[in-house]
Amino acid sequence: MPIRVFNADDHPILRKGITDLLIESEDMEWAGSAENGKEALQKIRAIQPDVALLDIEMPHHSGLEVAKTLLEEGIKTVFVLLTLFKDETFLHNAIRMGIKGYLLKESSEKEILDCIRTVHRGQSYVNPSLTHYLIANNNSKDNVLSNLSDHEVNILKLIAKQKTSAEIADMLFISPKTVSNHRSNISKKLELTGEQNGLLKWAIEHRELLK
């Protein structure tokens, strides 16, 4: 029986690339795709594919949120997350949640197919360039950032790179108002005072924690 695989990505070219790869693979069957988290949630719930490849950053719901919701519902689908970011926090959150695969978008076609086959067998697969995160012990980072959501950590990384709210909004395909709300929530969780540019200063000073 071929492995039934669903894929979701808000970038049409990347979504088509994965779709074509699945269609061309003899031991796999393309089960459908989605362009945002809301659509992915609905379709995966209805289709019940063997494996679902989800982009982490998508409109409406992130790939992590989609997987978390469906895993809590008891779905049998196995999830693989795709991301541009070499992010330790995303990786650890995904593993704790029960997600079996974690790939970078720079992964080769062979890596993607190997990952799908591996997780379908019931094993875990992490992009080789990220495996050192599984070994490294970074308690200070976990403690400092443990109260932040995945989106907030991602935004904090961009703030550390001195991106403006407008730039962050464009990069993450969200509104500047949403970025502003995230910044406010991050400041509260980090217990920062009302000092002008306090969040920017904190992010720059703690840049090493955000790598």
N, C-alpha and C positions, 0 to 999 in steps of 0.2 A: 504493500500500500504506500502510495506517495505521501510525503509530509505536506499537510495542508497549511500554507503560510499566508498570513495577512500582514500588510505593511501600511504604516501611516507616517506621512511627512507633509508639512505645509509647503515645501518647496517642490513644484511640479517636476523639475528635471531630476532631482534626487529620487522622488517617488517613482517616476517612470523607470529610472535606472534599476532600482530594486525589483520593480515589477517585471521588467524584461529579464533580469537575472533569474528570477524564480520560474518564469515561463520556460526559459531555456534549459533549466536543470531537470534531468531525467527522473530524479528521485523526489521531486517536489511538485506541488500543485499550487498555483497562485489562487488564493481564496478570496481576494478582494483587497481594496485599499481605501484610505480616507485621507482627507486633506487637513483635518483639524481634530482636536481631542474629543469634542462632542460627537462628531460623526464616528470616530474610532470606537468610542464607548458603546454606541448604539449598534454598530455593525458587528463588532467582536462578540457582543452579548448574543446577537441573533445567529451569527455564523458558527461560533464556537470552533475556531481553527485550532490546529495542533500547536502552532507557534505564531506569535504576533511580534513583529519588529516595529517598535515605536520610537519616533523622534522624541527627545525629551522636551524640547521647546516647541510647543504648538499653541495656536489660539484656543481659547475656551478652557481646555484642560491640558496640562503637561502630560507627557508619556508616563511619567511617574505616577501622576494622579489617576490616570486611566487604569494602569496596572494595579494600583493599590485598591481602587474601587472594585475591580473585577475579581481580584484575589480574595478580597473580604467576602465577596458573594459566593466564593467556592468554585469559581470557574476552573476547568481542567486545562485551559490554554496555558502554555508556557510563554513567558515574556522575555524579549530581548530589547534593551534600550540602545538607541543610537544617539550619539552626541558629538558636537564639535569640541567640547571642553574636556580637558584632562582634569577632571574634578574629583578629588578624593571624597568630598562630602556626598556628592551624588552617588558615587560608587558604594560607599558604606550604607547609605540609606536604602539603596536598591537591594543590596544583599540582605540587610535586616528584614526587608519587606518580603523576601522570597522570590525576587526576580533572579532568573538563572543565567541570563546573558547580558554582557555589557560591552558594546563596541563603539569605537570612534568612527566618525564618518570618513576618515582617511583610510579605513580598513580596505584591504584588497578584496576582490570578488571571492577568492578562495577562502579568506578569513571569515567572510560573512556566511558562506555556505558551510564551512566547518563548524561555525558557531551554531547554526541552525540544527545541524545533525547532532552535535554534542548535547545541546539542551533537550532535544527530542528524545535522546537516550536516557534522560534523567540526570545528566551531569551539568555542572556549571562551566561557563566559559567567560573569561575576561580578556579583553584585548591585551596582548603581551606587554605593551608599553605601560600598562596600568597595574601590572601584578605586584610591583614593588609597594604599592599602597596597601596591599593586603598584608604585607610583612611589617611595614614601618609602624612604629608605635608613636602616635602623635596625640597624646592625651590632652595637651594644652589646647590644641585646635578643637578637639571634640568638645571640651568644656566650654570654650568661649563661644563657639558657633552652634552649640547643641540646641539652642532655643529658636534658631532661625530656620525658616522654611527653605526649600531648595531654590525657589525664585529669589528670596531675599539674599541668600549667599551669592547667587549668580549676579545680582544687581550690585552687591557689595564689591565683588571682584571688578566690575566695570567702573564703579566709583573710585576704586583704588588706582585704576588706570586713568583717572581724571576725566572720565567721560561725563558730559553734561546730561541732565535729565532728558533733554530732547534727543540727544544721540542714543542714550540707552533705550528710549522709547522706540526709535527707529530700528535699532539692532534686535530688539526682542519682540517687535510687532505688537506693542501695547501702547496705550495712550500716555502722554506726559503726566496726566493726572494720576494714573495708576502708579507710575514711577514715584511720584511725589508721595502717594500713600504708603508705598513700600519703604521709602526713605524714612518717613515718620515712624513707621512700625519698627524698623531696624534700630533707629535711635532709641526708642523706648526699651526694646529688648536688651540693648547693650548698655542701658542706663546712662546714656549720654545727657549732659545738661543742655541748656538752650544756647550754648556758645555758638557764635556764628561759624559756619563751615565745620562744626564739630565732627560730623560724620565723615566728611572728606579727610580731615586730619587723622581720625582714628583709622580709616581704611588705609591711608598711606603709611602710617606708623606700623600697622599690623599686616603689611603686604605679604610677608613671608607665610603667615597663617593661611593666606588665601590662594596660595599656589597649588 
